[in-house]
């Protein structure tokens, strides 16, 4: 079977959020949200949006948040019951202490609220490549392969990737459940880096996809190495 697409999984996430929270105005916290959101227009329109980011350029470019805060999500503490929905998307892989950030998310989230984490999967082939290659190579790849002319400049991708061990899906889910979260949705899907490489350099994409298909045959766990990213939605139970 072909890998699940990013669009399919994110659509399921949006459906879940609307089903759980669509009956009220949502207090939405985008942790490290920067200047772009992965939430659709109907959710943003029904939300009071707070964005916290460590990068002032990203915050200055944000056009949709009602509240913009310059700070570190690993240390900035909101009061309990501050938010109904917390979104941390393509951020935790850059953190030195993602466990501390998740602790603060749990505290700030209201009972019945949701935490969405979207991140690359360090156990995938593209995740492994990202881990073992230096940051200057990531900048070169974004600039010369993907065509991002601003790559590496202050406030622009790619940002330094750390891949703390706790952000692997299995460990992240276990940690969140120990805090008291309940896993409400999880999906691994085709990695963004692999998809974009295949679009920009079809021959290189074919070679890499062929390598993945061969490697998958030797995996005892049945996991698909093409699934370079994941979505996880956690519910903070009531009571």
N, C-alpha and C positions, 0 to 999 in steps of 0.2 A: 504493500500500500504506500502511496506517496505521503510525504510528511504533511501534517496539518499546517495550514497557512496562518500567517500572522493575522490576516483580516478575519478569518473564521473564528479564531480563538478570542480576539479582542471583541468581536461582535457578541460572543457568548458572555463575556465579562460585562459589557454594557447592558445586556438583557438582565443579568443577575442584579446589577446595581439598581436598575429601574424597578425591578420586581421587589427588591428589599426596601428601597428608599424613595421610590418615585411618588409616594403619597404626600410628601412634605418638602419644604424648602431645605436643601441639603447644606450643612456646614462642611465645606470641602477644604481640606488642607493638602496642597501639593508640596511634598517634601523634596526639595531639590528640583522643583518644577521648572525653574528657569523661565524661558520665553515661550514654550510650546506645551500644549496639553494633549494627552491621549484620550481625553474625555470628549464625547460628541457634543454638538451644539445644544441639544435638548437638556443634557445634564448640566452643562455650564450655565445655561440660562436659568435653571432652577436652583442654582447654588449661590451661596455667599462664599467666594473663593479667597483663600489665603495662600500665598506662595512664599515659601522660605527658601532662600538660596544663598550659597556662600560667594557667588559671583555677581558683582554689581552690574557688569555688562549684561548678563542674562536678565537680571531684574529690570534694568532700564528698558530692555526690549520687550518686556511683558506688557501685553495690551488688554488682558482680560481679567486680571485679578483685582478684587476690591481692596485687598490688603497685601502689601509687599514688604517682606522683612529680610534684611541682610543678616544672615547668621548661619551657624553650623547646626545641621539637624541632629548631630551626635551629642550636642550639649544644650541646645535651645529647648527649654521646657515650657510647654503650655499647661494650663490648669486642667485637672480632670474634667471629663465630659465637655470638652471644647469642640469636638468635631463628630460628624456622622460618617464621614468618608475620608480616609487618608490614602493618597496615591503616592507611591514611591516608584518611579518608573525610570529604568536605566540609570540608577543612582547607586544602589548598594554595592555594586562591583567596584566603585571608586572610594569606598569608605574604609578607614582604618579600623573603626569600631562599629560595624553594622549591628551587632547585638545591642549596644547602647542605644542606637537609634530606634530599634524595634521596641526596646523597653519603654522609651518615651512615647512611641506611637500608641502602645497599649494603654498607657496612663492617660493620654489626651483623648482617646476615643471613647465615645459614649457607649453604654450597653446597647446591643443591637446594631452597632456600627460596623463598618467594613474597612479592612485594610487591603489594598491592592498593591502587590509587588510584581513588577515586570523587570526581568533581568536576563542577561546572557547566562547560559549554562556552562560552567567551567568544565564539566565532564564531556562536552561535545568536542568535535575536532576543531571547530573554529575557536571555541573557548580555550582549548589547549594551545593553539597557535598564538592567541592573544596573550596568554600567560607567559610563554617562553620567548616572545619577541619584545625588544625594547620599545619605549614610547616613541623614539624618533622614527622607527619603522611604521608605527601606526599613523603618525603625521604624514609621512611620505605616501602611504597607501591612500589615505583620505584625499590628499592633494592631487596626486598624479594618476591614481586609478579611478577613484570615485569622482574626481573633479571638484572637490571642495577647495576653492581658492583661498579661503580664510582658515583652513585647517592649521591648528597649532597656534593661532593668534589668541591673545587673552580673551576669554569669554566664548570661545568657539571650540567645537569638537575637533579631534578626539581629546578627551580628558584622560589623565593618568589612571590606568586600571590597576587595582590592587588584588582583587579576588581573595578576600578573607575566606578561610575555610568554611565558615558558617553559612556562606551564601549558596553552597551547593543545595539543590532542591531538597534532598533528603534531610540534611542537617538543619536547614532553615525551617522546614515544616515541623521537625521535632522540637526545635527551640521555641517556635511560636506556640505550639501546643502545650509546652511546659509553662509558658506564661499564662495560659488560660484561653488562648485563641482556639477556635474550631475551624478546620480547613473547609471552606465552602466550595472552592473550585480550584482545579489545577490542570494545566495543560502544557506540555512541551510541544513546540512547533518549529518549523524550519527557520534556521538562524538568519537574521537580517544580513549579516556579513556574507554568508554563502549565497543568498538570493541576489544581493547587489553585485557580487563578483560575477555571477552567472550572467547577469544582465549586461555588465560592462565588458567582460572578457569571456564570451561564450566558450571558447576552447579551454581556457583555464578552468572554467566552471565545470565543463564536462569531465575533465581529468580529475578534479577534486571530488565530484559526485561519484565517479567510478571508483575512486579510492575508498570512499565512504561505504559504498555497497559491498566491496570486498571485505573491508574491516568488520562490517556488521555481521558477516557470516561467522566470525570467530568470537563474537561476544556472547558470553554465557547468560547475561541478564536480559537479552533480547532488546536492549535499548538501541535506538537509531541515532547514530553519531551526527546525522544531518539536523537533528533537533537542537539547534544552537541557542534557543531562547525559551523562556517559560513565563507563564502567568500564574500567579497564586493569589487567591482571594481568601482572606481570613475573616471570620465573624467573631466579634466579641460578644459572648452570650449575655443575655439579660439574667439578672438575679444572681 
